[in-house]
């Protein structure tokens, strides 16, 4: 399944899909996740993690802030609070 097919069929992607989307290795995506540099993936079952394409796109458009800042920004946006 290509990235485009995976993206449109499920709206979530694996670490490999994120790597392909941003032109990096899967190892880099996992390091970004471990360091809190990308949005938190959703856990499916005990070991499977999937990334929301919509959230990754919004995070990228926001300038790729670290996870803690992104979650703060997203929380403010969802609650209607303006910083």
ABEGO torsion letter per residue (X at the ends): XBAAAAAAAAGBBBAAAAAAAAGBBAAAAAAAAAAGABBBBBBBEAABBBBBAAAAAAAAAAGGBBAAAAAAAAAAAAAGBBX
